[in-house]
Each structure stands twice: as structure tokens, then as C-alpha cells.
Amino acid sequence: MKVPHLNQRGVTLVEVLATLVLLTFVAGIAYSFLINSYTFQERTSERVSIVQESNTLSTSMRQIHEQGGDIFFTENGQLRADSSTGRILHDERTRVTNLYVDGIQIDPGTNLSINFDQHDIKATILNGQYEHTIDTTLDRLSYFSYQSGTPVDDGNEVTPPDEDTEVPEEPNEEPETPPSEEDIDEVEFPNNSEEHVYIDGIFRHAGNNQKCNFTGNTKTSQTVLNNQSDGLGPCDYAGVYSGNLLFINQIRLDSTPFNVDGSLYLKNGLAENGNNASINVTNHVVSLKDINLRGYSLFNRGHLIGSHNIKIENAHSFIDIKGSVKAGSQFYLDSPTPSHIARNLTASSLSIRNQSQLNVGGNASIAGDILFNAGGRLQASNVQARNLSSQNQATFNISGNLLLQQELSLENRGNYQVGGNLSANNVNFKNGASVEVRGNLKISSNRNSNTFNSGRICVFGNADLHNNNNYTDTLVKSEYSSCENVNGNGIFLIR
């Protein structure tokens, strides 16, 4: 019986070489793909990181400015607190160049004393091959100055504003114009369109050091985004780099920076407890429901618009808005970190509590009431409201006019200053409350509607009262050089 033999000729040299060539070609493609992916992730990481560093640096400089400290610009491009060996204000891997303060270029090795009330800061931050420009303004509550950077001398004569002065629509000194010059009333929530990114779900941080980047026209209906192809993935660095972003469901961002090159639209609002998440938006932020910035910081170069409430709570929450802010209902601030609005604030009511500070570069127009509590502070150009009530050593510093439809109620000693005119129907001062009015005072009601229990108003302009005869025991016509020289309660004319 014959046994058949298998082909035992082996593999030829040509076949071996062909296999090696094929494997080399596949390996080359795979290597190129991996290198390009790694390079893309690294570049994206650098890009996101440099934006975060600019925001961190701006916040650090504001905190030092509030405390009246110094900043040292080192020879190697670092900004440090107090001295060349002090705490560095940004990541050590980044470098600061082209530093300008109030239009003056600062040389490395210079100690900056930022003791004036306001400074314009411009600088370039470098991180790898990327650079980012900081252009911000440092504001601080302080005594009014009618000359830039120079406190008012009580011995100098101050010319009060005209009695018929009206509240201007815009501040006297227009702040930096944000990239979008749209009027805030023209910003609308988008219709369903492929021009925007649509996400339906919750973004959660997974802590796996992955980097997640997506461009435009992405949709998903997941309730929890994961690392599958139809989701965005759990990411340490997430962002939209070629368009706007719209979230359908209420979202929560946990422990992650989130960046949008265009506008951010929130159909059902932003959930609280963001756990120190940072949101950076190039254009506008628009929400149809409540915006609860509890655990979030929000940097926005356009407008911030909330159809309902805007609430900023806990120690790590604040906003830095280059445009205007409009809240359909209440604007509520309860955070020790100062918040900044470069243009105007519009809301139904305003509440500032527990050492919170709000700096408004333009006007604050409040349809209802303004409430200060436990050391809350407000700085603005002009303020309109129905009532203003302040308790427990709060502070307001208004460079223009304060116009109230009804009552101004101040309790306990605080720092209350009005650079223009003060108009109210009633005034109610208790427990040592005192306010300085650099312009004119107008009280529309009769004497019996107003109380001065250990309280006073110092008026540098004219006092227009409902019936002067009823104010003989309150209106003191003696001339004083400053409010500090006044003893007693009532209305005092400063000359």
C-alpha cells in the first residue's frame, strides 16, 4: 500500500521576503497612526492646559489685588507672589512674556505693586508650541477716585453732578469688547440644526487620564457618556474645537475642565455639585432652565443668559464674564471668590451673601429687590432697583447713580458709597449705618416715612426733600469738610 506524501518543499525565499515586506508595511502604518494620535493628544492637552493656566493666573492675580499684595515678574518668565522666591501663580511648565500693566510693558525682574483700585493686565502665556493671551482687568472695592489712581482729597472741592442727571445706558468707561458684539437681547437659543453639536446625557469624569476631543455635528442619546464610539468618552480634557455645543438633558461636569470654542447652550440647565469643574466658553452661554454654579467656575468671553435663576455657591464657584449677564429670575451669589461681569447685569432680584463680592463694570438693573447680608459687596457703575436692603456690615460702591423706586434700608455699620445721585422714596437707617453721596440726594416721601436710628447720609451735592419743614430735626445745614468730621444722626451737607 502506498502512503501519500505531503508537500514538504517548505517556504521559498520569495515568500519569506514578501511576508516581511507586508509586515513592515502594516507596522509602518500602525506606527504612523499611533504617533499621529499621540501627537494630536499632546497638542490638544497643551492647548487645553494653556487656557486653564491663563484662567488660574487671572484668578490668582485678582486675589492678590484684593489683598493689596505684590507680584514679582522673574527673569525666567514666572509670576510669583510678593517676591522672586514667593509662590508661583501658574504651572511651572508655562512661561509668561509680553507683560503689560495699564499699557506699560514690564521688564522681567520687576516687582509690581498693584495698589491702585483698577489695573488692566495683558500678557502672553507659552506652553510648548502654543501660546495664549491674557487680557483682564483687576478691580477692587475702595474709596472713590475722581482721578485715575488718585484718592479724593477731602480738602478739594468736588463739583456735584447736575440734579437732573439720568442714568446712562452704558458705563462712562466702556470695558473691553468681547469677541461677539451681539446685543444680549439678540442672542437666542438655537433650533435643531447640524451647525451645532448635540449631546443628550451627563458628562462624568472617570479618572482614567484619557483625553477626549470632538469637533462638530456629534450626536448621542446616552444617559451616561462612555468611551464607546457613539459617546464622548470619560476624559480629563474635553472640549469642542470647531463649533457650538448644546446639551439636551440637565448636565453635571465632575472634576474636569470643559472648553467650547463657540457657544454653550443648556436646554435643561446645569446641575449643582460640579466638584471643582471649570467651564471655558469663547462666546455665549445660554440656558433655558436654572444655572447652578455650585462647584463650578465659569469663564466666558460673551454673554451669560439664564431664563430662570443663576446661582453661584460654595468656595470654589465664581464667574468671569466679558460680556453681560441676564437672569430671568434671581441672581444669587454666595461664594468668597470674587465674581466679575465686564458689562451689565440684569435680573429680577439680586442677593449677595456671606462675604461674597460682585464686580460689575457696567450697570446693574434689578426689577425687584437687592439684598446684602453678612458682608456681601457690590461694585457697579449705575444701579436701579425697587428696594435695597443691607445688613451686617455689607458694602456697596457705586460710581454712578443709585435709583430706587421704594426704600433704601441699611442696618449696622458698613461701607456705602454713591459717586453720583441717590434717589429713593423712603430711607431707613439703623445701628450706625452711613452712606456718602457725592452727587445729589432726593427723597420723595414725607418725613414720617423715614427713620434715622444712629444713621446718617453725607451729601456732597444738594438735598431735595419732599418737605423741608418736616426735616428741621434731621437735615443739618452746617458745613462739614468731610463725613468723618460729622457727629450725630440725620442728613448732613458736606461743603
Secondary structure, 3 states (H helix, E strand, C coil): CCCCCCCCCCCCHHHHHHHHHHHHHHHHHHHHHHHHHHHHHHHHHHHHHHHHHHHHHHHHHHHHHHHCCEEEECCCCCEEECCCCCCECCCCCCEEEEEEECCEECCCCEEEECCCCEEEEEEEEEECCEEEEEEEEEECCCCCCCECCECCCCCCCCCCCCCCCCCCCCCCCCCCCCCCCCCHHHCCCCCCCCCEEEECCECCCCCCCCECCECCCCEECCCECCCCCCCCCCCCEEEECCCEEEECCCECCCCCEEEECCCEEECCCECCCCCCEEEEECCCEEECCCEEEECEEEEECCCEEECCCEEEECCCCEEEECCCEEECCEEEEECCCCEEECCCEEECEEEEECCCEEEECCEEEECCEEEEECCCEEEECEEEECEEEECCCCEEEECCCEEECCEEEEECCCEEEECCCEEECEEEEECCCEEEECCCEEECCCHHHCEEECCEEEECCCEEECCHHHHCCCEEEEEECCHHHCCCCEEEEEC
